[in-house]
Amino acid sequence: MKWVELFPITKQQREKLQENYQILWQEVEKFGKEYERKSYTEILSSPAKTIIINLPEDQPISFSIDAYHVEKNGTIAVCIDADGLPTLLGIKPSYHFYKRPDGSIYY
């Protein structure tokens, strides 16, 4: 069975969907790196929220942020999911990191 039979879209449509994924991935990486700089207390005090930004083309994308305890020592896990552009199979990128009470980060 060929790709075309499974997903009846043109090559240009498929390329656009792949490009959209790359845009979302780049934006969630950039946003995630900025979010890492927040203090431990600030991240923990607002564990779940959604932030919407506009790309230069005036296309809104959103970041759903979820932070929760994962270890007894207080380490929290942070997951940031990107959305707002259609992608191939609807798959959207995420950014994950762990923040310790001392402010250090690991992945």
C-alpha positions in Angstrom: 0.0 0.0 0.0 1.4 3.4 -1.0 1.5 6.6 1.2 -0.8 8.3 -1.3 -3.5 5.6 -0.8 -3.3 5.9 3.0 -3.3 9.7 3.1 -4.9 11.3 0.1 -3.1 14.6 0.1 -0.8 16.3 -2.4 2.9 16.5 -2.0 2.6 20.3 -1.4 0.0 19.7 1.3 2.3 17.1 3.0 5.3 19.5 2.8 3.2 22.3 4.4 2.1 20.0 7.2 5.7 19.0 7.8 6.8 22.6 7.7 4.1 23.5 10.3 5.5 20.8 12.6 9.0 22.3 12.2 7.6 25.8 13.1 5.9 24.4 16.2 9.0 22.5 17.2 11.2 25.5 16.9 8.8 27.7 18.8 8.2 25.2 21.6 12.0 24.8 22.0 12.5 28.5 22.2 9.6 29.0 24.6 10.7 26.0 26.7 14.3 27.4 27.1 12.8 30.7 28.3 10.4 29.0 30.7 13.3 27.0 32.2 14.6 30.4 33.6 11.6 30.9 35.8 12.2 30.2 39.5 11.2 26.9 41.0 8.5 28.6 43.1 7.1 30.5 40.2 6.8 27.3 38.1 5.2 25.4 41.0 2.8 28.1 41.9 1.0 28.0 38.5 1.2 24.3 37.6 -1.2 24.3 34.6 -1.9 27.1 32.1 -2.1 27.9 28.4 -0.1 30.8 26.8 -0.9 32.0 23.3 1.6 33.9 21.1 1.4 35.2 17.6 3.9 34.3 14.9 5.1 37.0 12.5 2.5 35.9 10.0 -0.2 36.7 12.7 -0.8 33.0 13.2 -1.6 32.2 16.9 0.0 29.2 18.5 -0.5 28.0 22.0 1.6 26.4 24.7 -0.1 24.2 27.3 2.1 24.1 30.3 1.8 21.4 33.0 4.1 21.1 36.1 3.8 18.5 38.7 5.9 16.8 41.5 7.6 13.6 40.4 10.1 12.9 43.2 10.1 13.0 47.0 12.9 15.6 47.0 10.6 18.1 45.4 11.7 17.9 41.8 9.0 18.9 39.4 8.4 17.8 35.9 7.4 20.4 33.3 5.7 19.5 30.0 5.0 22.1 27.4 2.8 21.1 24.4 2.6 23.2 21.3 -0.5 23.6 19.1 -2.1 26.0 16.6 -1.0 24.7 13.2 -2.2 21.6 11.4 0.5 18.9 11.2 0.8 15.5 9.5 -1.4 13.0 11.5 -2.1 15.8 14.0 1.2 15.1 15.9 2.4 18.1 17.8 5.8 18.6 19.5 6.4 18.8 23.3 9.2 20.2 25.5 10.1 18.5 28.8 12.4 19.3 31.6 12.8 18.7 35.3 13.4 21.5 37.8 14.9 20.8 41.3 14.2 23.0 44.3 17.7 24.4 44.1 16.8 25.8 40.6 18.9 23.3 38.6 17.5 21.7 35.6 17.9 18.3 33.9 16.2 16.6 31.0 
